[in-house]
Amino acid sequence: MVNKPVRIAVLVSGGGTNLQALIDANLQNGKIALVVSSKSGVYALERAAKAGIASAVIERRNSTREAFEEKLEALLAQYEIELIILAGFLTILSPDFTARHPRQIINVHPSLIPAFCGEGFYGLRVHEAALARGVKLTGATVHFVNEIPDGGEIILQKAVEILPGDTPEILQRRVMEQAEWLLLPQAAERVCAEIIRCRDNSD
């Protein structure tokens, strides 16, 4: 019997470069069935459309977290989602939400956790902090999501060298190219394989 690919929802808030890395990877164990954006008009939605992936917008700024998560849960149920991937998603999910999806939500963070992570550390802020601290290595981490921002079990990490003359923008790009875009598809494959094994064991 051929295992059915795990149905994946990718949650985004911006340009969707990590979403594109997942699309380009042609996952073997998973299928991106849905892209959900917390903002309208972002380029990630165009990427989804070009790839023929269903998408939806739930505006976070116009609703409470409870209302946002209620709409998100309804979409996840409608599309029979088994794995949620946060890819540049700027909304912190509630402890109640994450508790309902144990080991079913993964996130990519642009540092070597536990460095430069947690609430308030996202986007360029992470790279600004790394440069200000003077560290010689940074990188990216893919981890399971729990009730603590960036606090879940680490799945994969990859180090990236900081070079003389780096700006936050240059460093951000290098971390994406050398770590995030490689790690996220690898971690997705690994977690999808785990979900499939759990399916088989429960049959």
Stockholm file with secondary structure:
# STOCKHOLM 1.0

chainA/1-203         MVNKPVRIAVLVSGGGTNLQALIDANLQNGKIALVVSSKSGVYALERAAKAGIASAVIERRNSTREAFEEKLEALLAQYEIELIILAGFLTILSPDFTARHPRQIINVHPSLIPAFCGEGFYGLRVHEAALARGVKLTGATVHFVNEIPDGGEIILQKAVEILPGDTPEILQRRVMEQAEWLLLPQAAERVCAEIIRCRDNSD
#=GR chainA/1-203 SS CCCCCEEEEEEESSSCHHHHHHHHHTCSSEEEEEEEESSTTCHHHHHHHHTTCEEEECCSTTSCHHHHHHHHHHHHHHTTCCEEEESSCCCCCCHHHHHHSTTCEEEEESSCTTTTCSTTCCTHHHHHHHHHHTCSEEEEEEEECCSSTTCSCEEEEEEEECCTTCCHHHHHHHHIIIIIHHHHHHHHHHHHHHHHHHHHHHC
#=GC SS_cons         CCCCCEEEEEEESSSCHHHHHHHHHTCSSEEEEEEEESSTTCHHHHHHHHTTCEEEECCSTTSCHHHHHHHHHHHHHHTTCCEEEESSCCCCCCHHHHHHSTTCEEEEESSCTTTTCSTTCCTHHHHHHHHHHTCSEEEEEEEECCSSTTCSCEEEEEEEECCTTCCHHHHHHHHIIIIIHHHHHHHHHHHHHHHHHHHHHHC
//
